[in-house]
């Protein structure tokens, strides 16, 4: 009898711990609509459905404040590498458009010198112009565009099933670990109970 109880208590504890965590994770998403318990005034609803608007607003603010702001975007745009790429692309586009307007009877050597001159001018003048434009535009866009509002609106546009799938996809492995951790903790708690109720009296 003692052996059966010594093994069954930790196993039952593991099952209870595992099922408790599974239920807790399930209650993050369900029920999606408020459900009133029979004969009571108490309503239950999943955490994400119930606090969806608050969570969307908080996530948007965290993204803008800690992860991605317009200042970060414009800082990444306004680098020497980006300026060089813009200058090269702009120079090529300008030369291609001008070539269409140059008469065919002009000497090819003259046309080539004109193309090289234009390309050199564009590569020299575009970077400082681009830098100035980026900072001017960034000042205006900071007032008109809010990253937090974009993220908040995007999250609110998800239906609850999409939101659940998104969270589950991102944190699938971590949620599974939490479930199994509940079983492990329940098992060890069962072992402690066996030690306290069965082994401790014999040592006294």
N, C-alpha and C positions, 0 to 999 in steps of 0.2 A: 504493500500500500504506500509506504513511504517513497519507494523508488518511482512509482507511477506519479505521485504528486510532485516529486522533485523534478521530474521531466515535464509534466503537463503545465505547471505554473509558468515557467519561462516561455514555453511555446504559446500558451494563451496570452501572456503579456506581449509577446512579439506580434501576434495577430491583432490584438487590441491597438497597439502602437501604430502598426502599419495601416489598419483600417481608419484610425483617427486622423492620420495625416492625409490619407487618400480623401476622406470626407472633407477635411479642411481645405484642401486644394480645390476640390469640386465646388465648395461653397464660394470660392473666389469668383466663379462665373455663373453659378446657378443658385436659385432660380433667377431667370432673366427678368421676369416681371414680379412685382411684389405679390407675395402669397401670405394671406392672413391665416394664422393658425386657428383651427376650429374652436369655437366657444371662447375666443380671446380677442383682444384688440391689437394683439402683437403681430406685426408683419415682418417677414423675412425676405431678403433679396440678396443676390450675390454682390460681393463688394464692388467688382468692376461695373456691373450695370447700375448699381445704386449711386456710385460716386464717379460716374463716367465723365461728366462735365468738369468736376473739380480736378480729376486726374488729368484730363486733357489740358486744362489750363496750367496746372502745375508742371506737367511734362514740357509744354511749350516754353514756359518761363525758364526751366532748367536748361533746355536745349539752347535757348538764346543766350542765357547768362554764362553757362559753363562749357557748352560744346561748340556751338556755331552761331556767331553773330555776323551782322553785315560788315563790321570792321574786319573780322577775320577773312571774309570773302574778298573784300577789296584789297586787303593787304596781300593776299595770295595772288590777286590779279596784277598788282602793281609791282612786279619784280622785273629784274633785268631780263630774265629768260622770256617772260611773257611779252615784254616790250619789244624784244628782238624778233619774236615770232610774229607779232602784229606788224612790225615794220617790214619784215620780209614779205608777208602776205599782201600788205597794202601796196608795197612797191611792185610786186608782180602783177597785181590787179590793175594798177595805174598804167604800167607799161603796156599790158595787153590791150587796154582800152585806147591808149594813145596810138598804138600800132595800127588799129583799125581806121584811124583818121589820117594817117600819113599817106600821101600819094605814092603810088607804086613807082613813079619815075625817079624818085629821089635815090641817090646812091646808097647802096647797102651799108657801106662804111659809115656814112653820115647818120643813117638811122640807128646803127649800133651804138654810136657815140651818144646820140640823144637818149637811147634806152639806158645806157650805163650812167649817164648824168642824172637822169630822173631817179633811177634806182638808188644811186648814192645819196641824192638829196632826201629822198623819202626815208631811207635808213638813218639818216642823221637827224632829221627834224621830227619824225613821228614819235620816238620814245619820250622826249620831254612834253610833247603835245598830249600824248596818251596819258602820261602821269598826271598832268594838270586836269585833263578831262575826268579821269577816274576820281580824283579827290573832289572835284566840283560836283559830279554826279552823286558820289557817295553821300555828301552832305545833304542833298535833296532827298535821296532815296531813304535815308535813315528816318526821315519824318513820315514817309509814305508807306514804307514796307516794314512790317514787324515779323520777324522769324517766329516769335512765340505765337502770334495770331495764325500764321500759316499752319504751324504744327497742330495747334489746337483745333482749327477747322478741319484739318485732314483726319485727325483721330475721331472727331465727332461725326464725320461722314461715314466711318466704318459702321456696318451693322454689328450687332453683338456677336454673331457667329464669326465674322471676320476678325473681330478684336480678340476673341478667344483663340482662334487659330494662330493669330500673329504672336500672342504671348506664349502659347504652347510651343510654337516653332522655335522661338528665340530661347526659351528657358526649359525646353523639354528634358534635357539631361539633368538640369538642376532640380526640377520638380520630381523626377524619378528618384534622385538621390535623397530628397526630403522624405519621400514615401518609405524607402528602405531604411533610412535613418530612424524613422519612427519604430519600425520593427526591431531594429537592433537595440534601441534604447529600451523598448518594452521587454525584450528578452533579458537584458541585464538587470532591469528592475525586478523581473521575476526571479532571477537568481538571488538577488538581495533579499527578496521576501522569503525564499526557501532557507537562506542562511539565517535570517532573523527568527523565523518561526519554528524551524526544525533543528538547526545545528546549534544555535546559541543556548537554548535551554540545557543541552547536554554538557555544555562547557562550564555551566554555572554550578 
